[in-house]
């Protein structure tokens, strides 16, 4: 069993982390008090438990309701800068060396900020964090499935406008059921015409058709979750006996899946850690890696997600290094930058850790 201390130190890459799902409880309290926003508790421990309880109700709809509180306290440039800055500090504390954080700018315009100033404030906070820690980042702008396709197009244009200032891609988030990604096709076409990057939440609460549409109709380059891809396979334990065309396509094209263990258990997208599809996909060489989704609501961190994978799937340190490399290969920054981080940061730090702990091999 890999010691938790080493899991904490191993270089990590986070590609699916919501800015409004990862606030520190104390920050929610500080900002709520400053702006007279009602919150369920002003005790950090109690408040953290309230957020986690919202997640454990096993309903994506109810889960999303807890975000009303976090977005309510993120309506000023100062608050957005602080939350973004602290996200980078928290990543640094668990040795995330590169991360992509995402948020929906439209949800932060309730007090009159423009989407443009919202994005600028978040980028300033992230940049301040990068300067202090060296953690490299990319920002993803989310459109919401339940909001108008015209708004999605506007956000797609905003993402492209900021491509040289830290924004690295576009995402579609929100409740999958009854909100197919193809409704937002114009936004995706805009991004594709500009040679930019797309990730789409799909196959979390809803099935294969959602994943297929995201990839083949909307042109996604990564999938958020993709948990239900397992429905396109017949299994004998961890062995895949046969696969449908979609699962073959995803595997053959090395299509990246951003998998979130604790989040899936919380929302009911997977029944238990032991039966989560991650293990089958990882052991059968799909391009999968671990992400947190919402650190606050799932009471998690990337270190905890890796520890869950070690405990439930028997992953070795070599496996954890592979997960970091898989994620880095799937990042939305340029190829040369990715190679630099893979070889000069991830592999180098892993070699140093091997020496420090006296491992001749990760296994
Ligand atoms: Zn998500």
Boltz pocket constraint, residues with backbone or C-beta under 6 A from the ligand:
constraints:
  - pocket:
      binder: B
      contacts: [[A, 16], [A, 18], [A, 173], [A, 201], [A, 224], [A, 293]]
      max_distance: 6.0
